[in-house]
Amino acid sequence: MIKIFSTFTILYFFSCFFNVESHPLSDNFADLVESKSPSVVNVFTVQKPQETNSNQNPLEGIPPQFRDFFKNFPPGFPFGPQPQQPNQQESERPQALGSGFVIDPTGYIVTNNHVIEQSNQIKVKFQDDTELEAKLVGTDKLTDIALLKVEPKGSLPYLKFADSDKARVGHSVFAIGNPFGLGGTVTSGIISAFNRDINAGPYDSFIQTDASINRGNSGGPLFNLEGEVLGINTAIFSPTGGSVGIGFSIPANLAKPIIEQLRKFGKTQRGWLGVRIQELTPEIAKSLGLKNEDGVLISMVNPGEPAEKGGLKSGDVILEFNGKKIKDVKSLQRTVAESVVESKAEVKVWRDKKKRSFTVKLGELEKFNAAANEKAGDNKEIVSDEIEIDDIGLRLLGLNKNTRSKYNISESVKGVVITAVKRDSFAAKAGLNVGNVISQIAQKDIQEPSQAKKIFDDFIKKDADSLLLQVFEGEFSRFLILKLK
């Protein structure tokens, strides 16, 4: 009886305290949505005529788990089925392809690159049905962000970005957008996860949400309950083409510097270090005297690039960049890219089992072509005899004009070439192959086979468990552990 009385008592006071007809929590949320909706726009475009190849798969390059989603896109939408011989009137008809939002009262609007890509004309439609033609300020394909500009008659209501690093899994969020052409649609949910990599680009670090996101939400805002933009809705995972509660948004803190660059320069200007990097494995970390796998291993330093000029070497482990701890390859790529071009960065590395600091003047990624020619190395001929290291199971030869030609080794690669690998040897078990070039042993540069043999013999005499090698396969290098037991 006591429990029953207590329950009814609580319910009575609860009903007296709250006016159930006003729904205060719902009203607060409705007020928030009402205040933010005028800053969200529908994006219409007129697509450029596309030349299609019947033998070409339009979904090629899209991860398999996302292909079913893109198959359901309307004709003319990027990655969707292409229209069957449209006439001119049909091909020029504007389509509501996505969403966007105002970030400045003078008319700057953010959306996704894939929403406006290949368009002849871009228009945006506001909540009051006002339509304005938009000018493309700049795009960034790597993060799928585009910046537009309209010329309004007066100041526009605009949105502010949140600090997305302060958000947590489980926080409530809501989205406003233009799904299936139904403008002004509001959905809500929570943050399901952070740092999702969906193979969309090198800077993937998406916020995952279960707020319903569908076709047409792309480019629209994901809000926190303060009414700030936490992310830009970009993609969904769906086997059906509709929302199944797995949507992805570009975090505000990733988008903000890119948007600022697009606004200022019309393009991105990413920092560039000039290194090739790889993740640390437990074995490599242990061989270098590190307590854990935090950090990124430099597998190669590009000749003449900022890292080399700043004193960094292959075999260094980058622990911090401008005071920010580096956990993995993605975190380094993003941190460097967000840095100001030609600024001086303090880089802390692990070398010879101790921390060292270097100052590197960063370059610009956009000026470094993917197929840039590396400067030729020292062309000095090394004449040496072939040396066999029986305990390891290797046969080594110095690099010269003949060996470079025979094994197709670039002039920029230094070291000794493997000419034979004994079956079931330590070398074979480590994954070494004929034609590989050993550039470093235990973080010491190798120029001749006799030098390599001496280091191998010294470690074997010390009864060492393993050795760290830097190995080139073609022009690409990696570090690996050679076990000696």
Secondary structure, DSSP 8 states (H G I E B T S, - for coil): -HHHHHHHHHHHHHHHHS-TTT-HHHHHHHHHHHHHGGGEEEEEEEE------TTS-TTTTS-HHHHHHHHTS-TTSTTS---SS--HHHHT--EEEEEEEE-STT-EEEE-HHHHTTEEEEEEE-TTS-EEEEEEEEEETTTTEEEEE---SS------B--GGG--TT-EEEEEE-GGG-TTEEEEEEEEEEEE--SS-TT--EEEE-S---TT-TT-EEE-TTS-EEEEEEEE--SSSS--S-EEEEEHHHHHHHHHHHHHHSS---EE--EEEEE--HHHHHHTT-SSS-SEEEEEE-TTSHHHHTT--TT-EEEEETTEE--SHHHHHHHHHTS-TT-EEEEEEEETTEEEEEEEE-EEGGGS-TT---------------EEETTTTEEEEE--HHHHHHHT--TT--SEEEEEE-TTSHHHHTT--TT-EEEEETTEE--SHHHHHHHHHHHHHTT-SEEEEEEEETTEEEEEEEE--
